[in-house]
Amino acid sequence: MRISLSDIGKRYNRDWILRHCTYTFESGSTYAITGPNGSGKSTLLQVVAGILMPSEGVIAWGSLGPDRVFECIALSAPYMEVIEEMTLAEFLTFHAGFKPWQPGVDPSFITRQVGLEASRDKQIRYFSSGMKQRVKLAQAIFSDTPVLLLDEPCTNFDEEGYALYRRLIDAHGKGRTIIVSSNDPKEYDFCAQVLRVGDFAGK
């Protein structure tokens, strides 16, 4: 899905975080949004996701209206919450009720792929931060959506977690529009295009 930003700006109260952002994310291409902490990377990604509406400018998600964007976009981010009272198996089943999995994918397959098979019947509140990050990645990467948005996808990961992330991207990212918000080259070194959010800093 092609996503076009035309003179996008976002402000909080009187402070502009982003300004005059014009860019097009082409269908099936890979992008990184980079910049220092606090520069607006996550803000821009949330605007692209339709979670935040811009203060100025226009965003177009192909032919979709804003009320349908969620069907085509999957997002993983550290600030996202998972339902910690559910077991992992319950959460994955619940998630599939509003965003289907890719063909051939089911909760058992997912738990094996992310190394959490032994914890599938454990409540998520008892998971470590790294385990929770695997759940957040899984619910996004395995969703059957043309667009995948990843905000600091390897937060709380060790080297094994980084390797898992790349395996999942290689196996389940083909043909999708992928946008990674990160300062860590290991999280986005597969991306073909790099967008420096500082070029659109608020003025």
N, C-alpha and C positions, 0 to 999 in steps of 0.2 A: 504494500500500500504506500502510495506517494504522500508525503506530509510536507506541506508548504507553509513557511512562516513569512509573513509580509509585514515588515516594520513593527515587529512585536516589541512591546515594552511591558515590564512588570515592576510595580512599586508597592511598598508597604508604607502607609501614611504618606509622608512627603519624600521618602527616600526611594529613588529608582535603583533597583537591583540590576535590571537589564534595560537596554534602550536601543532602538533602531536595529533589531535583529531580523535580517532577511536571509532565509536559507531554505533549501529544499533537500529533504531526505528522500532519495530515490528508492523505489521498491526493490527489495532483495539485496541492498547494499549495506555495508557495515561502517559505523561511525563511532568516533570517540569524542566526548565533550570533556575538555581538560581545563584546568585553571586552579589557582590557589584555593584553599579552604575559605569559604565565605564569599566566593566570587560570583555565585549564582548558578553553579552547575546543576544542583538538584532542583532549583527553581525552574530552570529551563526544561529539564527533563519532565517535571510535573506539568508544565504547560503543554509539552508535546503529548503527554499522556491524557490530557483533558481533565486532570485533577484540579489544576489551577487555571483560571481564565485570565488572559492577558489584560493589562490595564489599558493598553492601546494596541492597535494593529489587528491583523486577521490571521487566523490559522485555518488551514483546510486539510482535512483527512480524506483525500480522494474525493469520492462522492458522498461520504457519510456525513450526517449531522452530528452535533456534539452528543446527543443522547444515545448514539449507537457506537461511539468510539470504543467503549469498554469491551465490546464483543471482539474486537480485532487486535487489542493490545494486551500484553502481559507484562507485569512490572515486578521486579524484585528490588527492594531497597531496605537499608538497615532500620529505617523509621517505620516500616510496615509492621503491623501486629499480626500474630497468628493466634488462633483460639486455643489458649493454653490449657483450658479445661478438657479439651478433646484429646483422645489418643491420636497418634500419627495416622493410623488407618482411618479413624473417623474424620479427621480433618481433610485428608485427601479425597475421601468419598464425598464429603460436603462440598469441597471446592469444585468437583466435577459436575455438581448439580447446576452451576451457573456458568462454568467455563470448561467445556469438554476437553479431554486429553487428546493428544495426537493418536492417530490410528495405531492399534496394537499396544497401547499403553494403559495400564491399570495400576491401582495402588500397590499391588504386590511387586510389579515390575519396577515401579519408582523406588520403593524402599530398598530393593536389591541394588539398583543403579547408584544410589547415593550412600550406600553402606549403612543403612539404618534398619535393616531387616530385623535385627534382634530387639529393636525398640518400637516396633510397629504398634504394639498394644500398650505402650507406656504413655501417660499424659505428657503433653509437650512442655508443661511447666517444669518438669523434672529434667529437661534436656539442657545440656551445656549451651553456651552462646554459639559455639561452632556448629553444633547439631541443629540449632534453630536456624542458623544461616543456610544450612543445607536444605532445610524444609522450605525456606523462602525462595531459594533458587529453584528447587524442584517444582513448586507450584507455578512458577513462571515459565521455565524452560520446557516443561512437558505439556504446557497448554497448547491447544491447537489454534494458534493465532499467527497472522502474518508478520506482526511487529512484536519485537522483544526489547524491552527497556530494562537496563541493568544499572543500578546506582551503587557504586562501590561494592561489586558483587562478591569480593573475597574478604569482606569484613569478618574478623574473628577466625580466619582460616590460617592453618599452618601450611607447610609445603604440600602435604598430602591433599589438603583442601584445594589449593591452587591447581594441582594436577587433576583433581576431580572436575573442577570448573572447566578446564580446557577440554577434557574428554566429553563433557556434556555439550559444550558449544560445538565441537567438531561433529558430534553424532546427531545433534538435534537443532542446529542453527542454520543448516543449509537452506538457501532460498528465502530466508526471512530477512526483513529489515531489522538490523540489530544496532542499538544505540547504547553505548556504555559511557556513563559518567564516572570519571576516575582521575586521580593523580598518579596512579600506579601503572607504569607501562606493561607490567605482566598481566594486567586485567584487560588491556585493550590492544596488545601488539598485533592481534589478528585483524584489526580494523583498517579498512582501506583509506578512510578519510578522517582527518582530525580537525575538530572545530574548537578553537580557543575562545572560551566564553569571555575572556578579558577584552576581546575585540568589540564586545557589545556591552561593556560595563556602563552602569547608569551614569548619566551626565545631566 
